[in-house]
Amino acid sequence: MSRSRLCRVCGDFHSTDTAWPWACREHFPPPPYGTMNIISDNLDYVMNPADGRRYTSKAKYYAAVKAKGCEIVGNDKSPPRPKAELPDPTQDIVNAMRQHGAL
Protein backbone atom coordinates (compact mmCIF):
# COMPACT_ATOMS: atom_id res chain seq x y z
CA MET A 1 0.00 0.00 0.00
CA SER A 2 1.54 3.29 -1.07
CA ARG A 3 1.34 6.46 0.93
CA SER A 4 -0.75 9.32 -0.37
CA ARG A 5 -1.03 13.00 0.34
CA LEU A 6 -4.04 15.32 0.10
CA CYS A 7 -3.69 17.92 -2.63
CA ARG A 8 -5.10 21.32 -1.69
CA VAL A 9 -5.31 22.33 -5.35
CA CYS A 10 -7.74 19.67 -6.58
CA GLY A 11 -8.89 18.16 -3.26
CA ASP A 12 -7.87 14.64 -4.29
CA PHE A 13 -5.30 12.25 -2.79
CA HIS A 14 -2.16 11.62 -4.85
CA SER A 15 0.34 8.80 -4.35
CA THR A 16 3.76 9.84 -3.09
CA ASP A 17 5.35 7.00 -5.11
CA THR A 18 4.39 8.35 -8.55
CA ALA A 19 4.62 11.72 -10.25
CA TRP A 20 1.87 14.18 -9.39
CA PRO A 21 -0.40 15.78 -12.00
CA TRP A 22 1.12 18.89 -13.54
CA ALA A 23 -1.59 21.17 -12.16
CA CYS A 24 -0.82 20.04 -8.61
CA ARG A 25 2.99 19.94 -8.67
CA GLU A 26 3.50 23.66 -8.12
CA HIS A 27 1.43 23.55 -4.95
CA PHE A 28 3.86 21.16 -3.21
CA PRO A 29 7.36 22.14 -4.35
CA PRO A 30 10.20 19.68 -3.72
CA PRO A 31 12.42 20.24 -0.68
CA PRO A 32 15.23 22.73 -1.34
CA TYR A 33 18.00 20.10 -1.23
CA GLY A 34 16.07 17.00 -2.22
CA THR A 35 15.62 14.25 0.31
CA MET A 36 19.27 13.67 1.19
CA ASN A 37 20.91 15.04 4.29
CA ILE A 38 24.29 16.45 3.31
CA ILE A 39 26.89 17.45 5.87
CA SER A 40 29.35 19.91 4.39
CA ASP A 41 33.12 19.77 4.91
CA ASN A 42 33.47 23.54 4.51
CA LEU A 43 34.52 25.95 7.22
CA ASP A 44 34.77 29.73 6.94
CA TYR A 45 38.51 30.12 7.58
CA VAL A 46 38.39 28.91 11.16
CA MET A 47 41.63 29.47 13.06
CA ASN A 48 43.08 26.48 14.84
CA PRO A 49 44.38 27.59 18.26
CA ALA A 50 46.70 24.58 18.38
CA ASP A 51 48.84 25.63 15.40
CA GLY A 52 47.62 29.17 14.58
CA ARG A 53 46.67 28.32 10.97
CA ARG A 54 43.30 28.90 9.31
CA TYR A 55 41.33 26.02 7.81
CA THR A 56 38.46 25.74 5.33
CA SER A 57 38.08 21.95 5.64
CA LYS A 58 36.67 20.26 8.73
CA ALA A 59 38.64 17.08 8.05
CA LYS A 60 41.95 18.95 7.82
CA TYR A 61 41.09 21.01 10.91
CA TYR A 62 40.29 17.89 12.97
CA ALA A 63 43.47 16.18 11.72
CA ALA A 64 45.60 19.20 12.68
CA VAL A 65 44.07 19.35 16.15
CA LYS A 66 44.70 15.64 16.67
CA ALA A 67 48.28 15.93 15.32
CA LYS A 68 49.07 18.54 17.99
CA GLY A 69 47.80 16.18 20.71
CA CYS A 70 44.68 18.23 21.44
CA GLU A 71 41.06 17.24 21.66
CA ILE A 72 37.90 19.02 20.51
CA VAL A 73 35.38 19.34 23.36
CA GLY A 74 32.47 21.58 24.17
CA ASN A 75 29.50 20.08 22.39
CA ASP A 76 28.04 18.79 25.65
CA LYS A 77 24.89 20.25 27.09
CA SER A 78 25.50 22.09 30.31
CA PRO A 79 23.29 21.27 33.28
CA PRO A 80 20.48 23.74 33.89
CA ARG A 81 21.26 26.51 36.32
CA PRO A 82 19.34 26.44 39.59
CA LYS A 83 16.81 29.23 39.75
CA ALA A 84 17.59 31.80 42.39
CA GLU A 85 14.91 32.10 45.00
CA LEU A 86 13.91 35.72 45.36
CA PRO A 87 12.64 36.98 48.70
CA ASP A 88 8.96 37.84 48.99
CA PRO A 89 8.66 41.64 48.55
CA THR A 90 5.22 41.86 50.21
CA GLN A 91 6.48 42.89 53.66
CA ASP A 92 8.85 45.52 52.20
CA ILE A 93 5.98 47.05 50.24
CA VAL A 94 3.73 47.13 53.30
CA ASN A 95 6.49 48.77 55.38
CA ALA A 96 7.16 51.37 52.66
CA MET A 97 3.45 52.21 52.42
CA ARG A 98 3.23 52.60 56.21
CA GLN A 99 6.25 54.92 56.23
CA HIS A 100 4.67 57.21 53.65
CA GLY A 101 1.25 57.18 55.29
CA ALA A 102 -0.54 55.24 52.59
CA LEU A 103 -1.79 52.67 55.11
C-alpha positions in Angstrom: 0.0 0.0 0.0 1.5 3.3 -1.1 1.3 6.5 0.9 -0.7 9.3 -0.4 -1.0 13.0 0.3 -4.0 15.3 0.1 -3.7 17.9 -2.6 -5.1 21.3 -1.7 -5.3 22.3 -5.3 -7.7 19.7 -6.6 -8.9 18.2 -3.3 -7.9 14.6 -4.3 -5.3 12.2 -2.8 -2.2 11.6 -4.8 0.3 8.8 -4.3 3.8 9.8 -3.1 5.3 7.0 -5.1 4.4 8.4 -8.5 4.6 11.7 -10.3 1.9 14.2 -9.4 -0.4 15.8 -12.0 1.1 18.9 -13.5 -1.6 21.2 -12.2 -0.8 20.0 -8.6 3.0 19.9 -8.7 3.5 23.7 -8.1 1.4 23.6 -4.9 3.9 21.2 -3.2 7.4 22.1 -4.4 10.2 19.7 -3.7 12.4 20.2 -0.7 15.2 22.7 -1.3 18.0 20.1 -1.2 16.1 17.0 -2.2 15.6 14.3 0.3 19.3 13.7 1.2 20.9 15.0 4.3 24.3 16.5 3.3 26.9 17.5 5.9 29.4 19.9 4.4 33.1 19.8 4.9 33.5 23.5 4.5 34.5 26.0 7.2 34.8 29.7 6.9 38.5 30.1 7.6 38.4 28.9 11.2 41.6 29.5 13.1 43.1 26.5 14.8 44.4 27.6 18.3 46.7 24.6 18.4 48.8 25.6 15.4 47.6 29.2 14.6 46.7 28.3 11.0 43.3 28.9 9.3 41.3 26.0 7.8 38.5 25.7 5.3 38.1 22.0 5.6 36.7 20.3 8.7 38.6 17.1 8.0 42.0 19.0 7.8 41.1 21.0 10.9 40.3 17.9 13.0 43.5 16.2 11.7 45.6 19.2 12.7 44.1 19.3 16.2 44.7 15.6 16.7 48.3 15.9 15.3 49.1 18.5 18.0 47.8 16.2 20.7 44.7 18.2 21.4 41.1 17.2 21.7 37.9 19.0 20.5 35.4 19.3 23.4 32.5 21.6 24.2 29.5 20.1 22.4 28.0 18.8 25.6 24.9 20.2 27.1 25.5 22.1 30.3 23.3 21.3 33.3 20.5 23.7 33.9 21.3 26.5 36.3 19.3 26.4 39.6 16.8 29.2 39.7 17.6 31.8 42.4 14.9 32.1 45.0 13.9 35.7 45.4 12.6 37.0 48.7 9.0 37.8 49.0 8.7 41.6 48.6 5.2 41.9 50.2 6.5 42.9 53.7 8.8 45.5 52.2 6.0 47.1 50.2 3.7 47.1 53.3 6.5 48.8 55.4 7.2 51.4 52.7 3.5 52.2 52.4 3.2 52.6 56.2 6.3 54.9 56.2 4.7 57.2 53.7 1.2 57.2 55.3 -0.5 55.2 52.6 -1.8 52.7 55.1 
